[in-house]
Amino acid sequence: MSRRLLIAVLAVGALLMIFPFVWTFVTSITAGGDVLTTPRLIPDKAGLDGYRKLFEVLPFWRITVNSFVLAVVSTALLLITSSTAAYAFARLDFPGKNVVFVGYLATLMIPMQVLVVPLFIEIRAFDLVDTYASLIVPTIASAFGVFLLRQSVAVLPRELDEAAFVDGAGHIRIFLRITLPLIRPALVTYGLFAFMSSWNAFLWPLVVIRSREFMTLPLGLASLSGEYTVQWNAIMAGSVVSIVPILALYAVAQKHIVQSVAQAGLK
């Protein structure tokens, strides 16, 4: 009985989690006039008007490519900076290491809203407003990424490093040949989080981007909401398109994510 109850609870929870995605898709194929009427899971007039509006009102391919390039570059830079810093904090000894690490982690308590103004002043001082650099530069380091990867590096046996030192390897070779392959599940998991964060970023692009040339997908979808009218079917169509890359990445990285969680549980 308890097993059946558990399955029923999980099924209800799964339906509640899936419903917003189903509702988003249904709304995206619902005719504009019917969106404001009584909600229905099966629309009377289904069509692709919402998807057509995306390309008529917005340079949709351009802003999608902007978001994709920004997410890929930002994720790659975050993986490089976070993994190297994690190795340094976990394996190297230098004065004040613990103090620096604690101070670095303390930045996690500062919300992005507090940093927007000083970051904007700094970006404007370097004349980078409304450029790709203004979107990428503030995202190349993450205290959360360093903390997450440091924990993965710290639990690796030091005997592996000592054996490599005996064979004449240095820190760079150990990092590239031993450490990175062993923490691959954590790298993939953090890479997915970083990609999602960059792909869905709204506040910072809203502050530093002025032209459509550098507009990202969240900004483009927000522009469909006017002062007096909201093109809900177009917004939902854009949301459906924006969900697809995340689902594809999760499907590819699922094995590594499960492995990372399993390793964390064993530790």
N, C-alpha and C positions, 0 to 999 in steps of 0.2 A: 504493500500500500504506500509506504513512504517513497519507494522508487517511482511509482506512478505519479505521486504528488509532485515529486521533484521534476519529473519530465514535463508535467503540465505547467509548472511555474516557469521552467526554462522556455517552454514553447510560447507562453504568454509574453515573457520578456523579449524573446526574439521577434515576435510580431510587433511589439511596441517599438523596438529598435528599427525594424525594417519599414514601418508605416511612413515615417517622414520621407524616405527615399521614394516609396511608391507614390505618395501624394505629390512630391516634386515632379516626378515623371508625368503623372496624369495631368497636372496643371500645365505642363509644358506643351502638351498636345491638345489642350482645350482651347476652343475658339475664344477670342478676346472678350466678347460680350458675355459668354457663359461663365467666365472666371468669377464674376461678382455675384452670381446667382447662388442657389443652394448647392453646397459642395457635394460632388458625386465622384465615386471611384471609377465609374464608367461614364465618360462624357457623351452627351448627345451628339455633339459635332466635334469629332476628332480631326486633327490636321497638323500640319507643320508650319502654321503661320508664325508661331513663336520663334522657331528656328530661322525662318526667313527674315523676321524683323532684326535678328541679331546681325545679319550681314547687311541689311539695308540701313540701319541706324548707326552701327558701329563698324570700324575697321577690325572686324572680329578676329580674322586670322592674325593680323599684326599684334593685337594685344595678347592673344593666346601665345604667340611665339615669344613676346616680351616676357610673359610670366614664366614660360618654360625655360628660357635662357637664364633668367634671373634665378630661378629655383635650382637649376643644375649647377651654375657657377657658384652660387652661395653655398650649396650643400658640399660641393667639392672643396671649397676653401675652408669651410667649417670642419670637415673631416681631417684636413691636413693640420690645421692649427690645433684642434682639440686633441688629436692623437699624439702629436709631438709634445704638447704641453703635458698630457697625461703621462707619457713615458718619462718626462723630466721629473714630474712630481713623484712618480712611483719608484723610479730607479736611480735617480741622481741625488747626490747629497751636496747641498750648498747652504750657506748661512741664511737663516730666516726663511727656510723653505715652508715650514708649517704656518708661519705668520702670513706669508704671501698667499698660501693656498686658502687659509681661512678668510683673508681679506677678499680674495677673488670670489669665494663662495658667497660672501656677504652681499655682493652685487645682485644676487638672485632675489634679494628682498626689495630691490628698487624697481617699481613698475615702469613700463615703457612710457607711460604718460608723463612721468616726471622727467624723463630723459629727452623728450621730443624737442623742447626749446633749446637746451644747450647743444644738442646734436645738430639742429637746424642752423644755429649760429655758426658752428664749426664748418658745416658743409658750405654755407654761404660765404664764409671767409676764404675758402679755397675755390670759390666760383664753380661749384659742382651741382648747383640746384638745377633740376630738370635734365639730368643726365643719367645714364646707366650706372655710373660710378656712385651717384648719390643713393641709389638703391642697394648697391652691393657692399660698399665699404663699411657701413655700420653693422653688417651681418657676418663679418669674417671671423668673429671670435664669440665663444659662448661658454659661460661658466658652467652651465648645466652639462654641456658636452664634455668638458674637461673632467668634471666630477664623475660622470657616468663611465667614461673610458678609463679614468684613473683606477676606479674600483676593479675593472676587468684586468688591467695590467698588474695591479698590486697582488692579485691572488695567483699569478703565474709563478711557478717554482723558480727561485733564484739560481738553482743549480743549472738551469738551462743557460743563463747568462754566463755563469762561471765556466761552464764547459766551452762556450763560444769564445770567451776571453783566452782560455788556454790554447785554443786553435788559432789565435791571432786576430780574431774579429774585434772591431770597435763598436761603439754605441750605435752608429748609423747602420752598420750591417746587421747588428742584432735587432734593431728596431724594424728594419725592412724585411729581414729573412725569418725572424723568429716571432717577434711580438705581434706584428700586424696579422700574420696568418692565424695565430692563436686567438686573437680577439675579433675575428671576422664577424661572428654573430652580433656582437655588441656594435661594431661599426655599421653593419647593415641596419640594425634597429635604430641607431641614432641617425643614420642617413635618412631613413624614412621619416622620422620626426622632423628633421631639419628641412627636408623637401616640403612636407606638409605646411610647416610654419611659414616658409618663404612663399609657397604657392598661394596661401590664404591671406598673406599679409595685406592689411588695408590702411591702418593708421599712418604708418611712416610713408608709404607711397602717396597717400592723400596730401601729406604735408609738403613733400619735395617735388612732386610732379605737376607740371602746368599744362603740357601739351599732350595731344593724343598720340604723338609719335612714341612716347615712352610710357604710355598708360598700360597698367597691368589689368588682368582679368577682373579682380574684385572691384577696381575703380570703374571699369567699363560697365559692369552690371549695376553698380550704384548709380551711374549716370542715367540709367533707364527709368529711375524713379524721379519724376518731375515734381514741381510744386503742386500741380493740380491733378495730374494723371500718373498712374503707375502701370507699366506694361508687364503685368504679372506673368503672362505666358512666356514672354521673351526673357524675363529674369529667371524663371524656372528652367527654361531651355538652356540658358547659359550656365545655370547651376548644375544641370545634368552633364553638360560637357565638361565642366570643371571637376566633377566627381570621377570621371572615367580614368584620368591618369593616376589618381590616388588608388583607385581600386586595382588598376593594373600593377602598380608598384607593390601593393600589399600582396597580391597574388604571387608575384615573383619572389618577394622577400619573406613570405610566410614561414617557410622552413627555417630560415635563420632567426626569425623573431621567436618562434617556439623554442629553438635551441638555446637562444640567449636567456629566455625566461627559465628554462629547465636548469641551465648552468647556475643562474642566480639562486634558484631554490636549493641546489645541492651545496652551494657555498655556505 
